[in-house]
Amino acid sequence: MSQQILFRNFELLEPSFGELRGGYQLLVEGDTIKELSEGPIKAADADVIDCGKRTLMPGLIDCHVHAIHSEVNVRFMEMLPLTLVTARAATRLRAMLDRGFTTVRDTGGADWGIKTAIETGHITGPRLYIAGQSIGPTGGHSDSRRRTNRFGSSNDCVCCNGLQFKSAIADGVDEVRKSAREQMRQGADHVKIMMSGGVASPYDPLDSQQFSDGEVSAAVEEATAFGRYVCAHAYSAESITRAARLGVRTIEHGNLIDDASAKLMAEKGMFLVANLVTYYAMKDRAKQFGMIGESLAKNEIVLQGGLKSLEICKRHQGVHHPPGGGLADRDHPLGDHDRRRCAAHAGQGGYIAGRCLLRRHPGRRQSAERPCAAWRSRQTSLPDHEGRYLA
């Protein structure tokens, strides 16, 4: 039998209750909730933790993080060796767990090595779902090369700096197909593609359309064949509509969505992972950390559209809203804003949507989808073993 831990003397945060409730006991066996009871639980062999009236709650899920992106100005990643990139990622992942995020979905950059390091205990962090490299076309959101580099990625070593390691450039159906296959060969749980301009990338307009229909279809076809799905970086209504029409499962950001594109997403049961806190953080502090004027101007556009996007999606009930922020660690230069949204992640609807999104393929239940367990606040001093039982 797996090791058992019995939690007592806590205030239970169950989102469906709408309030904290005391008087419960909770038994964990291995990595699964075994029993939750309003009365005493008999478990003679269990380790007992007195929670001291602290709050016990489901582990939080963040559906949009970038574990290795440690620079606000993405091009600064070019100056970072992978040893430093990994060291920074380890610090950030531990911080995510300490802040209550027990499952996170990396949408570009983190690889199977970091994921395996967590699973084998070499570094401490939340359960990690990875995309490997995000894939984009030349001149698109994945392409942050200097304009003086006119020879593409063919003469850049992808193993020597963070900028080349985090993303892939692919042009044409065959290159996209090969790159998608490579990410899945490297253990990707989902395939990330770029379908519109971005804020952090300096040379692509927000409303630019990235990848042709054939290129997007190639990525979707390969992901589906492998039992995975495609998530797409997309801001504009047109890029969202194209993604929905071509079989993409999730939209990352989506700030400039309109009713027509939201209606299509709802009809297809798609997910919209908004990252609104990121834009407020960048407005407040990104300039001091090196973000250039062009990116700050684009940030202002998506900031204005962000809250409106949520109102639009509320009118179309089939659009699912899992929580995602991209700032789930205090060690990111903009990470303090994450405190503003922790409570929002505890909402039952967002939690359920997050778990549904993490299924690699619609309709297939994955073994990694375990029942949620306990989370401790950073102010507690409970024994070190509870981290192994987080959702």
Secondary structure, DSSP 8 states (H G I E B T S, - for coil): ---EEEEEEEEEE-TTTSSEEEEEEEEEETTEEEEEESS----TTSEEEE-TT-EE---EEEEEE-TT---SSGGGGGG--HHHHHHHHHHHHHHHHHTTEEEEEE-SS--HHHHHHHHTTSS---EEE---SEEE-TTSTT----TT--SGGGGS-TTS-HHHHHEEE--SHHHHHHHHHHHHHTT-SSEEEE-B--SS-SSS-TT-B-S-HHHHHHHHHHHHHTT--EEEEEEEHHHHHHHHHTT--EEEEEEE--HHHHHHHHHTT-EEE--HHHHHHHHHHGGGGT--HHHHHHHHHHHHHHHHHHHHHHTSTT-B-----S---TTSTTGGGGGGTHHHHT-HHHHHHHHHHTSSSTT---TT---------TT----GGGGGG--
